[in-house]
């Protein structure tokens, strides 16, 4: 047919991609690394393309590749054609929306990240961006859509929040510590190294248990994040006071154990906070509902 319309006589698309990459880099090895195939596969595909076109596209020199005149003429329109194919393909793909969630580093490491793959599996139209930090979100200039924070109502003008789980502090340690020593009371804990984090809840924990002890005189290690204190407990360095939800996976896997049943609940809780009228309302609602479902499922796990 006239006017460049079909029927088309096209070389294999794979060979065209390998030629285009090799022509940009003038190097089969670099092209192979870019495309994730072997150098031999690239060279073979380029030779097959030259045979198909009955035209030599490269001069193979000792110092590397050089495009022939035919190769240079073929390169530019081929790049435009591949770009058009890429653009057309992207237009057919379902649009994705990025939802940005702001969380503390310890919540991210010990609770959110191990579960996040489940959300992606069931929400293909949503990409999640996790911002881990202790700063408060303003939901405007920072681009945050929703946050999980240790807080309590009220949440500020224009904001709403749902309780994800309470901050219930429990003592945890490596099973080896329990195996090697007798821990029957909270006072027994004070004979071990106490692992502190930024919450500083050990004095409250001991006081509510009726233990008269000056924490400053006890053996201690101090950490800036809860996740670090928890990891230190896993490695057997002492006894950590941790939010129960953040150690449930370690407890279930046997990396940690509870030497005592005593627990202290703080007035703060982990809350999901977001604007009352958020941008991307449907996606924010999906993320919020998923977080709540994960939390409820965790509480029902024996």
Secondary structure, 3 states (H helix, E strand, C coil): CCCCCCCCCCCCHHHHHHHHHHHHHCCHHHHHHHHCCCHHHHHHHHHHHHHHHCCCCEEEECCEEEECHHHHHHHHHHHHHHHHHHHHHHHHCCCCEEEEEEECHHHHHHHHHHHHHHHHHHCCCEEEEEEECCCCCCCCCCCCCEEEEEECCCCCCCEEEEEEEEEEEEEEECHHHHHHCCCCCHHHHCCCCEEECCCCCHHHHHHHCCCCCCHHHCCEEECCCHHHHHHHHHCCCCEEEEEHHHHHHHHHHCCCECCCCCEEEEEEEEEEEEECCCCCHHHHHHHHHHHHHHHHHHHHCC
